[in-house]
């Protein structure tokens, strides 16, 4: 968060200076679908073991109780 805009101002000044020097490539893009996350970042368990049994929900009515 940048409540008073300080970091945004600094970023804009740096980008303007880099653009003036011709150091920015405005034709580049980033596509997150090509970025692969490490298996632990995705919540995978080591060794592929199944998750522990689910905990019972609290505060929810049983849908079968109708």
C-alpha positions in Angstrom: 0.0 0.0 0.0 1.1 3.5 -0.8 -1.3 5.8 1.0 0.4 9.1 0.2 1.6 8.1 -3.3 5.3 8.4 -2.5 6.3 5.0 -4.1 4.0 5.7 -7.1 5.8 9.0 -7.7 9.2 7.4 -7.4 8.2 4.6 -9.8 6.8 7.1 -12.4 10.0 9.2 -12.2 12.2 6.2 -12.7 10.1 4.9 -15.6 10.1 8.3 -17.3 13.9 8.6 -17.0 14.4 5.0 -18.3 12.0 5.7 -21.2 13.8 8.9 -22.0 17.0 6.9 -22.3 15.4 4.3 -24.4 15.9 1.6 -21.8 12.3 0.4 -21.6 10.8 -2.2 -23.9 7.1 -1.3 -24.2 6.5 -4.4 -26.4 7.1 -7.0 -23.7 4.4 -8.8 -21.9 4.0 -11.3 -19.1 1.7 -14.3 -19.2 1.3 -16.0 -15.8 0.3 -19.3 -17.5 3.9 -19.9 -18.3 5.2 -19.4 -14.8 5.4 -22.7 -13.0 5.1 -22.8 -9.3 7.0 -25.2 -7.1 4.9 -28.2 -5.9 5.1 -26.9 -2.3 3.8 -23.5 -3.4 0.7 -25.2 -4.7 0.0 -27.0 -1.4 1.1 -30.5 -2.6 2.0 -32.9 0.1 5.4 -34.5 0.3 5.5 -37.9 -1.3 2.0 -37.5 -2.7 0.4 -38.8 0.5 -3.4 -38.2 0.7 -4.6 -35.4 3.0 -5.7 -36.2 6.5 -9.4 -36.9 7.0 -11.5 -33.7 6.7 -12.5 -32.0 9.9 -16.2 -31.7 10.6 -17.8 -28.4 9.6 -19.0 -26.3 12.4 -22.0 -24.1 12.2 -23.3 -25.8 9.0 -26.5 -27.8 8.9 -26.3 -31.3 7.4 -27.6 -31.1 3.9 -29.2 -34.6 4.2 -31.1 -33.5 7.3 -33.4 -31.3 5.1 
